[in-house]
Amino acid sequence: MGKIMRFFKECGAELKKVVWPSRADVVSSVKVVLVSTIVIAVILGLLDLAFVTGMNYIF
């Protein structure tokens, strides 16, 4: 039981050392992820449309 308590105490001590990002950093990172996800989705959608159109034209 002592090892478990020591483990949790050490976890708490390590978490106090962590430098957490500011709210502004998190918001800007989320914006980058959302915009890049949307851009990639649009590109893949256009590629899919092009391939489907090409296949329908061929067959």
Buried (B, 14 or more C-beta within 10 A) or exposed (E): EEEEEEEEEEEEEEEEEEEEEEEEEEEEEEEEEEEEEEEEEEEEEEEEEEEEEEEEEEE
